[in-house]
Amino acid sequence: MSSSATVSPPVVHAHPTGRPREVDNRAAYLSFGLAYVLGHGAAAVSQGTRPVLDLPGWLPMTLLGGGLVVGIVLTTLAAQRAQLGAAPAEILSGRLLGAAWIAAFTALFLAITGLTSVLEQPELQSVLWPAGSGLIVGLLYLAEGTVRRNLLHYGLGIWLALTSTAALWLPTPGLYWVLAVAGGGAYFLAAVLERRRLHSFTGRPRL
């Protein structure tokens, strides 16, 4: 007499992995890249001893500041989407990194306004803000890249921090050309490489 046993397939329960999904930084990279190209580019062509275009003085800073704000918002939204299903420790890390952006730019504002006020040279703000913003963003990228083990983010942070501070050695409009080309170009390249990085995880970008 023979008997047959029917073995039911194991039931796989979906459990959260406790880790956040990869952050898709493409939209933020493009926004920051446009801010650099348009903001610093406008300053490069309108300042110096022989300006190419006659643009209002407020336009470059407005383009740069607006692009940075949009980029920060997009960065925050992308990080929040990636936190879905994450463990409490990972969620806390993401929130702390988000708060670091606010704290860092507040500190930069206090440093620049205080320094230019003490030296009685408010015109220095047109140089310190572009270079200082690049330094702050670069250092924040270094921190985020370390926490999230994102080598592309980390490498972009190193590049931005070094090029932004090295540009201070150049007079205007050279400083702005370096920031527009080296900074903006790096962001556009990072946006392209970000797609490839996301593909390496699942075969298609995570949204």
C-alpha positions as CSV (number, residue, x, y, z in Angstrom):
1,M,0.0,0.0,0.0
2,S,1.4,3.3,-1.0
3,S,0.5,6.7,0.4
4,S,1.2,10.1,-0.8
5,A,1.7,13.2,1.3
6,T,0.7,16.5,0.1
7,V,3.0,19.2,1.3
8,S,1.6,22.7,1.2
9,P,4.0,25.4,-0.1
10,P,5.3,27.5,2.7
11,V,3.4,30.7,3.4
12,V,5.7,33.7,3.0
13,H,4.6,36.6,5.1
14,A,5.7,40.1,4.2
15,H,7.6,41.7,6.9
16,P,9.2,45.1,6.8
17,T,12.9,44.9,6.4
18,G,13.4,47.6,8.9
19,R,15.6,49.5,6.5
20,P,14.5,52.5,4.3
21,R,14.4,52.2,0.6
22,E,17.1,54.0,-1.4
23,V,16.6,57.7,-1.7
24,D,15.9,58.9,-5.3
25,N,17.9,62.1,-5.5
26,R,17.4,62.8,-9.2
27,A,14.8,65.6,-8.8
28,A,16.9,67.3,-6.1
29,Y,20.1,67.0,-8.1
30,L,18.5,68.6,-11.1
31,S,17.0,71.5,-9.0
32,F,20.3,72.2,-7.4
33,G,22.1,72.0,-10.7
34,L,19.7,74.5,-12.3
35,A,20.2,76.8,-9.3
36,Y,23.9,76.7,-9.8
37,V,23.9,77.1,-13.5
38,L,21.3,79.9,-13.6
39,G,22.2,81.7,-10.3
40,H,26.0,81.5,-10.6
41,G,25.8,81.8,-14.3
42,A,23.8,85.0,-14.1
43,A,26.4,86.4,-11.7
44,A,29.3,85.3,-13.9
45,V,28.0,87.1,-17.0
46,S,26.8,90.3,-15.2
47,Q,29.7,91.0,-12.8
48,G,33.4,91.9,-13.1
49,T,35.2,94.6,-14.9
50,R,33.7,93.7,-18.3
51,P,30.3,92.2,-17.8
52,V,28.6,90.4,-20.7
53,L,25.1,91.3,-19.7
54,D,23.6,94.1,-17.6
55,L,21.4,92.2,-15.1
56,P,19.8,93.5,-11.9
57,G,22.0,92.8,-8.9
58,W,19.2,90.9,-7.1
59,L,18.6,88.4,-9.9
60,P,21.6,86.0,-9.4
61,M,21.0,85.6,-5.7
62,T,17.2,85.1,-6.3
63,L,17.8,82.4,-8.8
64,L,20.3,80.7,-6.6
65,G,18.2,81.0,-3.4
66,G,15.0,79.9,-5.1
67,G,16.7,76.8,-6.6
68,L,18.3,75.9,-3.3
69,V,15.0,76.1,-1.5
70,V,13.2,73.9,-4.1
71,G,16.1,71.4,-3.9
72,I,15.9,71.2,-0.2
73,V,12.2,70.6,-0.3
74,L,12.7,67.9,-3.0
75,T,15.4,66.3,-0.9
76,T,13.2,66.2,2.2
77,L,10.3,64.7,0.3
78,A,12.5,62.0,-1.3
79,A,13.9,61.1,2.1
80,Q,10.4,60.9,3.6
81,R,9.3,58.5,0.9
82,A,12.3,56.3,1.4
83,Q,11.6,56.1,5.2
84,L,8.3,54.1,4.6
85,G,8.6,50.8,6.4
86,A,11.9,51.7,8.0
87,A,12.9,50.9,11.6
88,P,12.6,53.6,14.2
89,A,16.3,54.1,14.4
90,E,16.5,54.7,10.6
91,I,13.5,57.1,10.8
92,L,15.3,59.0,13.5
93,S,18.5,59.2,11.4
94,G,16.5,60.6,8.5
95,R,14.8,63.2,10.7
96,L,18.1,64.3,12.2
97,L,19.6,64.7,8.8
98,G,16.6,66.8,7.7
99,A,16.9,69.0,10.7
100,A,20.6,69.4,10.0
101,W,19.8,71.3,6.8
102,I,17.8,73.9,8.7
103,A,20.5,74.2,11.4
104,A,23.4,74.4,8.9
105,F,21.9,77.2,6.8
106,T,20.7,79.1,9.8
107,A,24.3,79.0,11.1
108,L,25.6,80.1,7.7
109,F,23.2,83.0,7.7
110,L,24.3,84.1,11.2
111,A,28.0,83.8,10.2
112,I,27.8,85.7,7.0
113,T,25.6,88.5,8.3
114,G,27.6,88.8,11.5
115,L,31.0,88.9,9.7
116,T,29.9,91.4,7.0
117,S,28.4,93.6,9.7
118,V,31.5,93.6,11.9
119,L,33.8,94.3,8.9
120,E,31.3,96.8,7.6
121,Q,31.6,95.2,4.1
122,P,28.1,94.1,3.2
123,E,29.3,93.6,-0.4
124,L,31.1,90.4,0.7
125,Q,27.7,88.7,1.0
126,S,27.7,88.3,-2.8
127,V,30.8,86.1,-2.5
128,L,30.3,84.4,0.8
129,W,26.8,83.2,0.2
130,P,27.5,81.3,-3.0
131,A,30.7,79.7,-1.7
132,G,29.3,79.1,1.8
133,S,26.2,77.5,0.4
134,G,28.3,75.1,-1.7
135,L,30.4,74.2,1.4
136,I,27.4,73.6,3.6
137,V,25.6,71.5,1.0
138,G,28.8,69.5,0.4
139,L,29.3,68.8,4.1
140,L,25.7,67.7,4.5
141,Y,26.0,65.4,1.5
142,L,29.1,63.9,3.2
143,A,27.0,63.2,6.3
144,E,24.1,61.8,4.4
145,G,26.3,59.7,2.1
146,T,28.0,58.2,5.2
147,V,24.7,57.4,7.0
148,R,23.1,55.9,3.9
149,R,26.2,54.3,2.5
150,N,25.7,56.2,-0.7
151,L,29.0,56.6,-2.5
152,L,27.6,58.9,-5.2
153,H,26.2,61.3,-2.6
154,Y,29.4,61.1,-0.6
155,G,31.6,61.8,-3.7
156,L,29.4,64.7,-4.8
157,G,29.7,66.2,-1.3
158,I,33.5,66.1,-1.5
159,W,33.5,67.7,-4.9
160,L,31.1,70.5,-3.9
161,A,32.9,71.3,-0.6
162,L,36.3,71.5,-2.3
163,T,35.3,73.4,-5.5
164,S,33.1,75.9,-3.5
165,T,35.9,76.8,-1.1
166,A,38.7,76.8,-3.8
167,A,36.6,79.2,-5.9
168,L,37.2,81.8,-3.2
169,W,40.8,82.1,-4.5
170,L,39.5,83.6,-7.7
171,P,38.3,87.1,-8.3
172,T,34.9,87.8,-9.8
173,P,33.6,86.6,-12.2
174,G,36.0,83.6,-12.1
175,L,34.5,82.5,-8.8
176,Y,31.0,82.3,-10.3
177,W,32.2,80.5,-13.4
178,V,33.8,77.8,-11.3
179,L,30.6,77.4,-9.2
180,A,28.3,77.3,-12.3
181,V,30.4,74.9,-14.4
182,A,32.0,72.7,-11.8
183,G,29.1,72.7,-9.3
184,G,26.2,72.7,-11.8
185,G,27.9,70.2,-14.1
186,A,28.6,67.9,-11.1
187,Y,24.9,67.9,-10.2
188,F,23.8,67.1,-13.7
189,L,26.3,64.2,-13.9
190,A,25.1,63.0,-10.5
191,A,21.5,63.0,-11.8
192,V,22.5,60.7,-14.6
193,L,24.6,58.4,-12.4
194,E,21.8,58.3,-9.8
195,R,19.6,56.5,-12.3
196,R,22.2,53.9,-12.8
197,R,22.7,53.5,-9.1
198,L,19.0,52.9,-8.4
199,H,18.9,50.4,-11.3
200,S,21.7,48.4,-9.6
201,F,19.4,47.6,-6.7
202,T,16.2,46.4,-8.3
203,G,16.6,46.7,-12.0
204,R,14.5,49.8,-12.1
205,P,14.5,53.1,-10.2
206,R,12.7,53.0,-6.9
207,L,10.0,55.7,-6.7
